[in-house]
Amino acid sequence: MAAARCGKPQLALEYLLHPSPNFQFDEHGLATGGPFPYLPSNGALLTAIAMMVEGWDGSAGKFPGFPQDGSWVINAEDFNRMP
């Protein structure tokens, strides 16, 4: 989230989507590695993506946390701007 706020959306995505044995998701988007269907990493990933989609106080433009080079196609609705 800090990388996105600092104007480095590609770096933010690399951090969020970097393959790691301790931060893996199954085909349903749920974190693996525990007996429970919901782990804190699920909420962290969803919060970061929501912020990158809608923006934060002081951000400008549509989907400000994502690269604006056409490499991402984003469809989103009903997100709130983060403080």
PDB file of N, CA, C and O in Angstrom:
ATOM      1  N   MET A   1       0.832  -1.176   0.000  1.00  0.00           N
ATOM      2  CA  MET A   1       0.000   0.000   0.000  1.00  0.00           C
ATOM      3  C   MET A   1       0.877   1.241   0.000  1.00  0.00           C
ATOM      4  O   MET A   1       0.529   2.249  -0.615  1.00  0.00           O
ATOM      5  N   ALA A   2       2.004   1.176   0.679  1.00  0.00           N
ATOM      6  CA  ALA A   2       2.914   2.321   0.701  1.00  0.00           C
ATOM      7  C   ALA A   2       3.498   2.571  -0.686  1.00  0.00           C
ATOM      8  O   ALA A   2       3.632   3.723  -1.101  1.00  0.00           O
ATOM      9  N   ALA A   3       3.843   1.514  -1.401  1.00  0.00           N
ATOM     10  CA  ALA A   3       4.405   1.679  -2.749  1.00  0.00           C
ATOM     11  C   ALA A   3       3.385   2.340  -3.669  1.00  0.00           C
ATOM     12  O   ALA A   3       3.744   3.218  -4.454  1.00  0.00           O
ATOM     13  N   ALA A   4       2.123   1.934  -3.586  1.00  0.00           N
ATOM     14  CA  ALA A   4       1.084   2.542  -4.418  1.00  0.00           C
ATOM     15  C   ALA A   4       0.935   4.022  -4.076  1.00  0.00           C
ATOM     16  O   ALA A   4       0.848   4.858  -4.975  1.00  0.00           O
ATOM     17  N   ARG A   5       0.905   4.348  -2.802  1.00  0.00           N
ATOM     18  CA  ARG A   5       0.766   5.751  -2.386  1.00  0.00           C
ATOM     19  C   ARG A   5       1.974   6.595  -2.785  1.00  0.00           C
ATOM     20  O   ARG A   5       1.857   7.810  -2.944  1.00  0.00           O
ATOM     21  N   CYS A   6       3.109   5.970  -2.943  1.00  0.00           N
ATOM     22  CA  CYS A   6       4.330   6.698  -3.336  1.00  0.00           C
ATOM     23  C   CYS A   6       4.495   6.770  -4.853  1.00  0.00           C
ATOM     24  O   CYS A   6       5.547   7.179  -5.345  1.00  0.00           O
ATOM     25  N   GLY A   7       3.454   6.372  -5.598  1.00  0.00           N
ATOM     26  CA  GLY A   7       3.504   6.485  -7.048  1.00  0.00           C
ATOM     27  C   GLY A   7       4.253   5.361  -7.734  1.00  0.00           C
ATOM     28  O   GLY A   7       4.724   5.533  -8.858  1.00  0.00           O
ATOM     29  N   LYS A   8       4.373   4.211  -7.081  1.00  0.00           N
ATOM     30  CA  LYS A   8       5.063   3.058  -7.651  1.00  0.00           C
ATOM     31  C   LYS A   8       4.097   1.869  -7.726  1.00  0.00           C
ATOM     32  O   LYS A   8       4.275   0.877  -7.019  1.00  0.00           O
ATOM     33  N   PRO A   9       3.067   1.973  -8.590  1.00  0.00           N
ATOM     34  CA  PRO A   9       2.053   0.913  -8.630  1.00  0.00           C
ATOM     35  C   PRO A   9       2.600  -0.442  -9.075  1.00  0.00           C
ATOM     36  O   PRO A   9       2.145  -1.476  -8.586  1.00  0.00           O
ATOM     37  N   GLN A  10       3.556  -0.455  -9.983  1.00  0.00           N
ATOM     38  CA  GLN A  10       4.105  -1.741 -10.427  1.00  0.00           C
ATOM     39  C   GLN A  10       4.808  -2.446  -9.269  1.00  0.00           C
ATOM     40  O   GLN A  10       4.685  -3.661  -9.111  1.00  0.00           O
ATOM     41  N   LEU A  11       5.539  -1.687  -8.467  1.00  0.00           N
ATOM     42  CA  LEU A  11       6.210  -2.248  -7.304  1.00  0.00           C
ATOM     43  C   LEU A  11       5.185  -2.761  -6.289  1.00  0.00           C
ATOM     44  O   LEU A  11       5.384  -3.812  -5.681  1.00  0.00           O
ATOM     45  N   ALA A  12       4.091  -2.020  -6.110  1.00  0.00           N
ATOM     46  CA  ALA A  12       3.032  -2.459  -5.193  1.00  0.00           C
ATOM     47  C   ALA A  12       2.481  -3.813  -5.626  1.00  0.00           C
ATOM     48  O   ALA A  12       2.287  -4.703  -4.797  1.00  0.00           O
ATOM     49  N   LEU A  13       2.233  -3.965  -6.910  1.00  0.00           N
ATOM     50  CA  LEU A  13       1.708  -5.235  -7.412  1.00  0.00           C
ATOM     51  C   LEU A  13       2.718  -6.358  -7.276  1.00  0.00           C
ATOM     52  O   LEU A  13       2.349  -7.491  -6.965  1.00  0.00           O
ATOM     53  N   GLU A  14       3.980  -6.059  -7.504  1.00  0.00           N
ATOM     54  CA  GLU A  14       5.017  -7.085  -7.333  1.00  0.00           C
ATOM     55  C   GLU A  14       5.066  -7.557  -5.888  1.00  0.00           C
ATOM     56  O   GLU A  14       5.199  -8.753  -5.629  1.00  0.00           O
ATOM     57  N   TYR A  15       4.959  -6.625  -4.943  1.00  0.00           N
ATOM     58  CA  TYR A  15       4.950  -7.005  -3.526  1.00  0.00           C
ATOM     59  C   TYR A  15       3.717  -7.846  -3.199  1.00  0.00           C
ATOM     60  O   TYR A  15       3.823  -8.864  -2.514  1.00  0.00           O
ATOM     61  N   LEU A  16       2.552  -7.425  -3.687  1.00  0.00           N
ATOM     62  CA  LEU A  16       1.312  -8.125  -3.359  1.00  0.00           C
ATOM     63  C   LEU A  16       1.216  -9.507  -3.990  1.00  0.00           C
ATOM     64  O   LEU A  16       0.673 -10.433  -3.386  1.00  0.00           O
ATOM     65  N   LEU A  17       1.738  -9.646  -5.194  1.00  0.00           N
ATOM     66  CA  LEU A  17       1.547 -10.890  -5.933  1.00  0.00           C
ATOM     67  C   LEU A  17       2.802 -11.748  -6.012  1.00  0.00           C
ATOM     68  O   LEU A  17       2.837 -12.729  -6.756  1.00  0.00           O
ATOM     69  N   HIS A  18       3.825 -11.390  -5.255  1.00  0.00           N
ATOM     70  CA  HIS A  18       5.078 -12.151  -5.245  1.00  0.00           C
ATOM     71  C   HIS A  18       4.833 -13.550  -4.697  1.00  0.00           C
ATOM     72  O   HIS A  18       4.277 -13.700  -3.608  1.00  0.00           O
ATOM     73  N   PRO A  19       5.242 -14.583  -5.443  1.00  0.00           N
ATOM     74  CA  PRO A  19       5.046 -15.941  -4.936  1.00  0.00           C
ATOM     75  C   PRO A  19       5.907 -16.206  -3.699  1.00  0.00           C
ATOM     76  O   PRO A  19       7.117 -15.977  -3.710  1.00  0.00           O
ATOM     77  N   SER A  20       5.284 -16.676  -2.664  1.00  0.00           N
ATOM     78  CA  SER A  20       5.971 -16.965  -1.414  1.00  0.00           C
ATOM     79  C   SER A  20       5.284 -18.163  -0.771  1.00  0.00           C
ATOM     80  O   SER A  20       4.059 -18.267  -0.826  1.00  0.00           O
ATOM     81  N   PRO A  21       6.042 -19.064  -0.165  1.00  0.00           N
ATOM     82  CA  PRO A  21       5.400 -20.221   0.469  1.00  0.00           C
ATOM     83  C   PRO A  21       4.473 -19.834   1.617  1.00  0.00           C
ATOM     84  O   PRO A  21       3.585 -20.606   1.976  1.00  0.00           O
ATOM     85  N   ASN A  22       4.664 -18.655   2.195  1.00  0.00           N
ATOM     86  CA  ASN A  22       3.831 -18.227   3.322  1.00  0.00           C
ATOM     87  C   ASN A  22       2.687 -17.311   2.910  1.00  0.00           C
ATOM     88  O   ASN A  22       1.940 -16.831   3.762  1.00  0.00           O
ATOM     89  N   PHE A  23       2.543 -17.065   1.615  1.00  0.00           N
ATOM     90  CA  PHE A  23       1.499 -16.153   1.147  1.00  0.00           C
ATOM     91  C   PHE A  23       0.962 -16.686  -0.174  1.00  0.00           C
ATOM     92  O   PHE A  23       1.195 -16.100  -1.231  1.00  0.00           O
ATOM     93  N   GLN A  24       0.234 -17.810  -0.106  1.00  0.00           N
ATOM     94  CA  GLN A  24      -0.321 -18.466  -1.276  1.00  0.00           C
ATOM     95  C   GLN A  24      -1.846 -18.470  -1.180  1.00  0.00           C
ATOM     96  O   GLN A  24      -2.420 -18.474  -0.091  1.00  0.00           O
ATOM     97  N   PHE A  25      -2.479 -18.470  -2.342  1.00  0.00           N
ATOM     98  CA  PHE A  25      -3.934 -18.468  -2.401  1.00  0.00           C
ATOM     99  C   PHE A  25      -4.400 -19.604  -3.306  1.00  0.00           C
ATOM    100  O   PHE A  25      -3.736 -19.939  -4.287  1.00  0.00           O
ATOM    101  N   ASP A  26      -5.538 -20.188  -2.972  1.00  0.00           N
ATOM    102  CA  ASP A  26      -6.073 -21.276  -3.795  1.00  0.00           C
ATOM    103  C   ASP A  26      -6.908 -20.710  -4.943  1.00  0.00           C
ATOM    104  O   ASP A  26      -6.969 -19.496  -5.138  1.00  0.00           O
ATOM    105  N   GLU A  27      -7.545 -21.596  -5.693  1.00  0.00           N
ATOM    106  CA  GLU A  27      -8.298 -21.179  -6.873  1.00  0.00           C
ATOM    107  C   GLU A  27      -9.518 -20.324  -6.534  1.00  0.00           C
ATOM    108  O   GLU A  27     -10.092 -19.694  -7.423  1.00  0.00           O
ATOM    109  N   HIS A  28      -9.920 -20.292  -5.268  1.00  0.00           N
ATOM    110  CA  HIS A  28     -11.047 -19.476  -4.831  1.00  0.00           C
ATOM    111  C   HIS A  28     -10.602 -18.132  -4.261  1.00  0.00           C
ATOM    112  O   HIS A  28     -11.436 -17.312  -3.877  1.00  0.00           O
ATOM    113  N   GLY A  29      -9.290 -17.906  -4.204  1.00  0.00           N
ATOM    114  CA  GLY A  29      -8.766 -16.662  -3.662  1.00  0.00           C
ATOM    115  C   GLY A  29      -8.587 -16.674  -2.157  1.00  0.00           C
ATOM    116  O   GLY A  29      -8.349 -15.628  -1.554  1.00  0.00           O
ATOM    117  N   LEU A  30      -8.700 -17.849  -1.537  1.00  0.00           N
ATOM    118  CA  LEU A  30      -8.519 -17.951  -0.089  1.00  0.00           C
ATOM    119  C   LEU A  30      -7.077 -18.327   0.229  1.00  0.00           C
ATOM    120  O   LEU A  30      -6.462 -19.126  -0.477  1.00  0.00           O
ATOM    121  N   ALA A  31      -6.551 -17.748   1.290  1.00  0.00           N
ATOM    122  CA  ALA A  31      -5.186 -18.065   1.711  1.00  0.00           C
ATOM    123  C   ALA A  31      -5.106 -19.527   2.132  1.00  0.00           C
ATOM    124  O   ALA A  31      -6.028 -20.059   2.750  1.00  0.00           O
ATOM    125  N   THR A  32      -4.011 -20.155   1.794  1.00  0.00           N
ATOM    126  CA  THR A  32      -3.791 -21.547   2.183  1.00  0.00           C
ATOM    127  C   THR A  32      -2.872 -21.571   3.396  1.00  0.00           C
ATOM    128  O   THR A  32      -2.340 -20.538   3.802  1.00  0.00           O
ATOM    129  N   GLY A  33      -2.691 -22.729   3.959  1.00  0.00           N
ATOM    130  CA  GLY A  33      -1.769 -22.867   5.073  1.00  0.00           C
ATOM    131  C   GLY A  33      -2.424 -22.956   6.425  1.00  0.00           C
ATOM    132  O   GLY A  33      -1.728 -23.000   7.439  1.00  0.00           O
ATOM    133  N   GLY A  34      -3.722 -22.985   6.477  1.00  0.00           N
ATOM    134  CA  GLY A  34      -4.384 -23.088   7.765  1.00  0.00           C
ATOM    135  C   GLY A  34      -5.661 -23.894   7.660  1.00  0.00           C
ATOM    136  O   GLY A  34      -6.168 -24.111   6.560  1.00  0.00           O
ATOM    137  N   PRO A  35      -6.180 -24.335   8.771  1.00  0.00           N
ATOM    138  CA  PRO A  35      -7.404 -25.129   8.742  1.00  0.00           C
ATOM    139  C   PRO A  35      -8.666 -24.279   8.576  1.00  0.00           C
ATOM    140  O   PRO A  35      -9.755 -24.819   8.382  1.00  0.00           O
ATOM    141  N   PHE A  36      -8.525 -22.967   8.649  1.00  0.00           N
ATOM    142  CA  PHE A  36      -9.685 -22.086   8.599  1.00  0.00           C
ATOM    143  C   PHE A  36      -9.821 -21.460   7.219  1.00  0.00           C
ATOM    144  O   PHE A  36      -8.812 -21.236   6.551  1.00  0.00           O
ATOM    145  N   PRO A  37     -11.029 -21.176   6.776  1.00  0.00           N
ATOM    146  CA  PRO A  37     -11.223 -20.623   5.427  1.00  0.00           C
ATOM    147  C   PRO A  37     -10.827 -19.162   5.304  1.00  0.00           C
ATOM    148  O   PRO A  37     -10.743 -18.648   4.188  1.00  0.00           O
ATOM    149  N   TYR A  38     -10.582 -18.481   6.406  1.00  0.00           N
ATOM    150  CA  TYR A  38     -10.243 -17.065   6.338  1.00  0.00           C
ATOM    151  C   TYR A  38      -9.038 -16.791   7.227  1.00  0.00           C
ATOM    152  O   TYR A  38      -9.060 -17.075   8.425  1.00  0.00           O
ATOM    153  N   LEU A  39      -8.006 -16.247   6.642  1.00  0.00           N
ATOM    154  CA  LEU A  39      -6.805 -15.870   7.373  1.00  0.00           C
ATOM    155  C   LEU A  39      -6.591 -14.370   7.228  1.00  0.00           C
ATOM    156  O   LEU A  39      -7.114 -13.780   6.284  1.00  0.00           O
ATOM    157  N   PRO A  40      -5.846 -13.731   8.120  1.00  0.00           N
ATOM    158  CA  PRO A  40      -5.618 -12.289   8.007  1.00  0.00           C
ATOM    159  C   PRO A  40      -5.057 -11.867   6.651  1.00  0.00           C
ATOM    160  O   PRO A  40      -5.318 -10.751   6.202  1.00  0.00           O
ATOM    161  N   SER A  41      -4.298 -12.728   5.997  1.00  0.00           N
ATOM    162  CA  SER A  41      -3.730 -12.350   4.704  1.00  0.00           C
ATOM    163  C   SER A  41      -4.816 -12.124   3.657  1.00  0.00           C
ATOM    164  O   SER A  41      -4.619 -11.327   2.740  1.00  0.00           O
ATOM    165  N   ASN A  42      -5.950 -12.800   3.768  1.00  0.00           N
ATOM    166  CA  ASN A  42      -7.060 -12.554   2.847  1.00  0.00           C
ATOM    167  C   ASN A  42      -7.515 -11.097   2.965  1.00  0.00           C
ATOM    168  O   ASN A  42      -7.651 -10.399   1.960  1.00  0.00           O
ATOM    169  N   GLY A  43      -7.745 -10.655   4.175  1.00  0.00           N
ATOM    170  CA  GLY A  43      -8.201  -9.286   4.404  1.00  0.00           C
ATOM    171  C   GLY A  43      -7.164  -8.261   3.989  1.00  0.00           C
ATOM    172  O   GLY A  43      -7.508  -7.206   3.457  1.00  0.00           O
ATOM    173  N   ALA A  44      -5.902  -8.561   4.227  1.00  0.00           N
ATOM    174  CA  ALA A  44      -4.836  -7.630   3.853  1.00  0.00           C
ATOM    175  C   ALA A  44      -4.765  -7.460   2.343  1.00  0.00           C
ATOM    176  O   ALA A  44      -4.645  -6.339   1.850  1.00  0.00           O
ATOM    177  N   LEU A  45      -4.839  -8.554   1.612  1.00  0.00           N
ATOM    178  CA  LEU A  45      -4.801  -8.481   0.153  1.00  0.00           C
ATOM    179  C   LEU A  45      -6.019  -7.730  -0.379  1.00  0.00           C
ATOM    180  O   LEU A  45      -5.883  -6.867  -1.246  1.00  0.00           O
ATOM    181  N   LEU A  46      -7.201  -8.046   0.129  1.00  0.00           N
ATOM    182  CA  LEU A  46      -8.410  -7.378  -0.334  1.00  0.00           C
ATOM    183  C   LEU A  46      -8.398  -5.889  -0.014  1.00  0.00           C
ATOM    184  O   LEU A  46      -8.832  -5.082  -0.835  1.00  0.00           O
ATOM    185  N   THR A  47      -7.915  -5.515   1.156  1.00  0.00           N
ATOM    186  CA  THR A  47      -7.827  -4.103   1.528  1.00  0.00           C
ATOM    187  C   THR A  47      -6.862  -3.357   0.618  1.00  0.00           C
ATOM    188  O   THR A  47      -7.164  -2.255   0.162  1.00  0.00           O
ATOM    189  N   ALA A  48      -5.720  -3.945   0.356  1.00  0.00           N
ATOM    190  CA  ALA A  48      -4.732  -3.298  -0.510  1.00  0.00           C
ATOM    191  C   ALA A  48      -5.287  -3.117  -1.925  1.00  0.00           C
ATOM    192  O   ALA A  48      -5.132  -2.048  -2.514  1.00  0.00           O
ATOM    193  N   ILE A  49      -5.923  -4.136  -2.470  1.00  0.00           N
ATOM    194  CA  ILE A  49      -6.477  -4.031  -3.821  1.00  0.00           C
ATOM    195  C   ILE A  49      -7.600  -2.997  -3.853  1.00  0.00           C
ATOM    196  O   ILE A  49      -7.680  -2.212  -4.798  1.00  0.00           O
ATOM    197  N   ALA A  50      -8.466  -2.980  -2.844  1.00  0.00           N
ATOM    198  CA  ALA A  50      -9.543  -1.981  -2.799  1.00  0.00           C
ATOM    199  C   ALA A  50      -8.974  -0.569  -2.773  1.00  0.00           C
ATOM    200  O   ALA A  50      -9.494   0.319  -3.448  1.00  0.00           O
ATOM    201  N   MET A  51      -7.914  -0.352  -2.003  1.00  0.00           N
ATOM    202  CA  MET A  51      -7.293   0.963  -1.956  1.00  0.00           C
ATOM    203  C   MET A  51      -6.702   1.332  -3.314  1.00  0.00           C
ATOM    204  O   MET A  51      -6.815   2.475  -3.757  1.00  0.00           O
ATOM    205  N   MET A  52      -6.078   0.369  -3.964  1.00  0.00           N
ATOM    206  CA  MET A  52      -5.457   0.629  -5.259  1.00  0.00           C
ATOM    207  C   MET A  52      -6.516   0.905  -6.336  1.00  0.00           C
ATOM    208  O   MET A  52      -6.254   1.637  -7.290  1.00  0.00           O
ATOM    209  N   VAL A  53      -7.698   0.324  -6.183  1.00  0.00           N
ATOM    210  CA  VAL A  53      -8.786   0.542  -7.141  1.00  0.00           C
ATOM    211  C   VAL A  53      -9.397   1.928  -6.957  1.00  0.00           C
ATOM    212  O   VAL A  53      -9.481   2.703  -7.910  1.00  0.00           O
ATOM    213  N   GLU A  54      -9.822   2.238  -5.739  1.00  0.00           N
ATOM    214  CA  GLU A  54     -10.571   3.477  -5.506  1.00  0.00           C
ATOM    215  C   GLU A  54      -9.684   4.666  -5.160  1.00  0.00           C
ATOM    216  O   GLU A  54     -10.050   5.814  -5.412  1.00  0.00           O
ATOM    217  N   GLY A  55      -8.541   4.396  -4.594  1.00  0.00           N
ATOM    218  CA  GLY A  55      -7.643   5.489  -4.235  1.00  0.00           C
ATOM    219  C   GLY A  55      -7.684   5.821  -2.763  1.00  0.00           C
ATOM    220  O   GLY A  55      -8.295   5.109  -1.966  1.00  0.00           O
ATOM    221  N   TRP A  56      -7.036   6.898  -2.414  1.00  0.00           N
ATOM    222  CA  TRP A  56      -6.873   7.348  -1.036  1.00  0.00           C
ATOM    223  C   TRP A  56      -6.927   8.859  -1.044  1.00  0.00           C
ATOM    224  O   TRP A  56      -6.852   9.479  -2.104  1.00  0.00           O
ATOM    225  N   ASP A  57      -7.055   9.456   0.121  1.00  0.00           N
ATOM    226  CA  ASP A  57      -7.087  10.911   0.199  1.00  0.00           C
ATOM    227  C   ASP A  57      -5.859  11.484  -0.486  1.00  0.00           C
ATOM    228  O   ASP A  57      -4.726  11.153  -0.135  1.00  0.00           O
ATOM    229  N   GLY A  58      -6.093  12.339  -1.458  1.00  0.00           N
ATOM    230  CA  GLY A  58      -4.995  12.961  -2.179  1.00  0.00           C
ATOM    231  C   GLY A  58      -4.644  12.282  -3.496  1.00  0.00           C
ATOM    232  O   GLY A  58      -3.858  12.827  -4.272  1.00  0.00           O
ATOM    233  N   SER A  59      -5.206  11.106  -3.769  1.00  0.00           N
ATOM    234  CA  SER A  59      -4.917  10.441  -5.045  1.00  0.00           C
ATOM    235  C   SER A  59      -5.802  11.033  -6.132  1.00  0.00           C
ATOM    236  O   SER A  59      -6.837  11.636  -5.848  1.00  0.00           O
ATOM    237  N   ALA A  60      -5.386  10.855  -7.368  1.00  0.00           N
ATOM    238  CA  ALA A  60      -6.140  11.402  -8.493  1.00  0.00           C
ATOM    239  C   ALA A  60      -6.258  10.361  -9.595  1.00  0.00           C
ATOM    240  O   ALA A  60      -5.419   9.468  -9.715  1.00  0.00           O
ATOM    241  N   GLY A  61      -7.294  10.484 -10.387  1.00  0.00           N
ATOM    242  CA  GLY A  61      -7.474   9.607 -11.532  1.00  0.00           C
ATOM    243  C   GLY A  61      -8.208   8.332 -11.180  1.00  0.00           C
ATOM    244  O   GLY A  61      -8.518   8.054 -10.021  1.00  0.00           O
ATOM    245  N   LYS A  62      -8.475   7.568 -12.227  1.00  0.00           N
ATOM    246  CA  LYS A  62      -9.193   6.311 -12.076  1.00  0.00           C
ATOM    247  C   LYS A  62      -8.208   5.191 -11.793  1.00  0.00           C
ATOM    248  O   LYS A  62      -7.194   5.068 -12.481  1.00  0.00           O
ATOM    249  N   PHE A  63      -8.491   4.378 -10.796  1.00  0.00           N
ATOM    250  CA  PHE A  63      -7.647   3.251 -10.381  1.00  0.00           C
ATOM    251  C   PHE A  63      -6.202   3.706 -10.141  1.00  0.00           C
ATOM    252  O   PHE A  63      -5.284   3.212 -10.796  1.00  0.00           O
ATOM    253  N   PRO A  64      -5.998   4.633  -9.217  1.00  0.00           N
ATOM    254  CA  PRO A  64      -4.685   5.258  -9.046  1.00  0.00           C
ATOM    255  C   PRO A  64      -3.573   4.340  -8.563  1.00  0.00           C
ATOM    256  O   PRO A  64      -2.398   4.675  -8.710  1.00  0.00           O
ATOM    257  N   GLY A  65      -3.913   3.193  -7.993  1.00  0.00           N
ATOM    258  CA  GLY A  65      -2.878   2.301  -7.498  1.00  0.00           C
ATOM    259  C   GLY A  65      -2.368   1.308  -8.519  1.00  0.00           C
ATOM    260  O   GLY A  65      -1.498   0.494  -8.209  1.00  0.00           O
ATOM    261  N   PHE A  66      -2.897   1.362  -9.739  1.00  0.00           N
ATOM    262  CA  PHE A  66      -2.491   0.434 -10.790  1.00  0.00           C
ATOM    263  C   PHE A  66      -1.712   1.161 -11.875  1.00  0.00           C
ATOM    264  O   PHE A  66      -1.927   2.353 -12.099  1.00  0.00           O
ATOM    265  N   PRO A  67      -0.808   0.455 -12.552  1.00  0.00           N
ATOM    266  CA  PRO A  67      -0.087   1.078 -13.662  1.00  0.00           C
ATOM    267  C   PRO A  67      -1.072   1.623 -14.697  1.00  0.00           C
ATOM    268  O   PRO A  67      -2.090   0.993 -14.985  1.00  0.00           O
ATOM    269  N   GLN A  68      -0.770   2.773 -15.241  1.00  0.00           N
ATOM    270  CA  GLN A  68      -1.642   3.419 -16.213  1.00  0.00           C
ATOM    271  C   GLN A  68      -1.168   3.184 -17.644  1.00  0.00           C
ATOM    272  O   GLN A  68      -1.487   3.965 -18.541  1.00  0.00           O
ATOM    273  N   ASP A  69      -0.416   2.121 -17.858  1.00  0.00           N
ATOM    274  CA  ASP A  69       0.165   1.844 -19.177  1.00  0.00           C
ATOM    275  C   ASP A  69      -0.667   0.882 -20.011  1.00  0.00           C
ATOM    276  O   ASP A  69      -0.212   0.431 -21.063  1.00  0.00           O
ATOM    277  N   GLY A  70      -1.881   0.556 -19.562  1.00  0.00           N
ATOM    278  CA  GLY A  70      -2.746  -0.345 -20.305  1.00  0.00           C
ATOM    279  C   GLY A  70      -2.502  -1.821 -20.029  1.00  0.00           C
ATOM    280  O   GLY A  70      -3.135  -2.676 -20.648  1.00  0.00           O
ATOM    281  N   SER A  71      -1.587  -2.136 -19.105  1.00  0.00           N
ATOM    282  CA  SER A  71      -1.277  -3.535 -18.819  1.00  0.00           C
ATOM    283  C   SER A  71      -2.321  -4.203 -17.918  1.00  0.00           C
ATOM    284  O   SER A  71      -2.316  -5.425 -17.764  1.00  0.00           O
ATOM    285  N   TRP A  72      -3.206  -3.413 -17.328  1.00  0.00           N
ATOM    286  CA  TRP A  72      -4.255  -3.948 -16.468  1.00  0.00           C
ATOM    287  C   TRP A  72      -5.615  -3.492 -16.987  1.00  0.00           C
ATOM    288  O   TRP A  72      -5.792  -2.327 -17.342  1.00  0.00           O
ATOM    289  N   VAL A  73      -6.571  -4.413 -17.029  1.00  0.00           N
ATOM    290  CA  VAL A  73      -7.954  -4.087 -17.354  1.00  0.00           C
ATOM    291  C   VAL A  73      -8.737  -4.281 -16.063  1.00  0.00           C
ATOM    292  O   VAL A  73      -8.798  -5.387 -15.526  1.00  0.00           O
ATOM    293  N   ILE A  74      -9.332  -3.210 -15.572  1.00  0.00           N
ATOM    294  CA  ILE A  74      -9.976  -3.252 -14.253  1.00  0.00           C
ATOM    295  C   ILE A  74     -11.442  -2.873 -14.391  1.00  0.00           C
ATOM    296  O   ILE A  74     -11.783  -1.878 -15.030  1.00  0.00           O
ATOM    297  N   ASN A  75     -12.297  -3.674 -13.788  1.00  0.00           N
ATOM    298  CA  ASN A  75     -13.716  -3.377 -13.660  1.00  0.00           C
ATOM    299  C   ASN A  75     -14.029  -3.412 -12.178  1.00  0.00           C
ATOM    300  O   ASN A  75     -13.772  -4.414 -11.510  1.00  0.00           O
ATOM    301  N   ALA A  76     -14.574  -2.339 -11.665  1.00  0.00           N
ATOM    302  CA  ALA A  76     -14.857  -2.274 -10.232  1.00  0.00           C
ATOM    303  C   ALA A  76     -16.051  -1.368  -9.988  1.00  0.00           C
ATOM    304  O   ALA A  76     -16.338  -0.468 -10.776  1.00  0.00           O
ATOM    305  N   GLU A  77     -16.738  -1.620  -8.889  1.00  0.00           N
ATOM    306  CA  GLU A  77     -17.842  -0.748  -8.503  1.00  0.00           C
ATOM    307  C   GLU A  77     -18.024  -0.791  -6.996  1.00  0.00           C
ATOM    308  O   GLU A  77     -17.739  -1.797  -6.346  1.00  0.00           O
ATOM    309  N   ASP A  78     -18.496   0.306  -6.459  1.00  0.00           N
ATOM    310  CA  ASP A  78     -18.874   0.424  -5.052  1.00  0.00           C
ATOM    311  C   ASP A  78     -17.730   0.261  -4.068  1.00  0.00           C
ATOM    312  O   ASP A  78     -17.915  -0.324  -3.001  1.00  0.00           O
ATOM    313  N   PHE A  79     -16.554   0.765  -4.406  1.00  0.00           N
ATOM    314  CA  PHE A  79     -15.452   0.820  -3.448  1.00  0.00           C
ATOM    315  C   PHE A  79     -15.427   2.194  -2.820  1.00  0.00           C
ATOM    316  O   PHE A  79     -15.919   3.152  -3.416  1.00  0.00           O
ATOM    317  N   ASN A  80     -14.868   2.314  -1.636  1.00  0.00           N
ATOM    318  CA  ASN A  80     -14.728   3.596  -0.966  1.00  0.00           C
ATOM    319  C   ASN A  80     -13.277   4.030  -0.938  1.00  0.00           C
ATOM    320  O   ASN A  80     -12.369   3.208  -0.810  1.00  0.00           O
ATOM    321  N   ARG A  81     -13.074   5.317  -1.059  1.00  0.00           N
ATOM    322  CA  ARG A  81     -11.730   5.881  -0.978  1.00  0.00           C
ATOM    323  C   ARG A  81     -11.188   5.672   0.436  1.00  0.00           C
ATOM    324  O   ARG A  81     -11.919   5.813   1.416  1.00  0.00           O
ATOM    325  N   MET A  82      -9.910   5.336   0.531  1.00  0.00           N
ATOM    326  CA  MET A  82      -9.277   5.131   1.838  1.00  0.00           C
ATOM    327  C   MET A  82      -8.716   6.459   2.337  1.00  0.00           C
ATOM    328  O   MET A  82      -8.350   7.320   1.538  1.00  0.00           O
ATOM    329  N   PRO A  83      -8.647   6.625   3.648  1.00  0.00           N
ATOM    330  CA  PRO A  83      -8.050   7.866   4.190  1.00  0.00           C
ATOM    331  C   PRO A  83      -6.560   7.913   3.918  1.00  0.00           C
ATOM    332  O   PRO A  83      -5.892   8.875   4.298  1.00  0.00           O
TER     333      PRO A  83
END
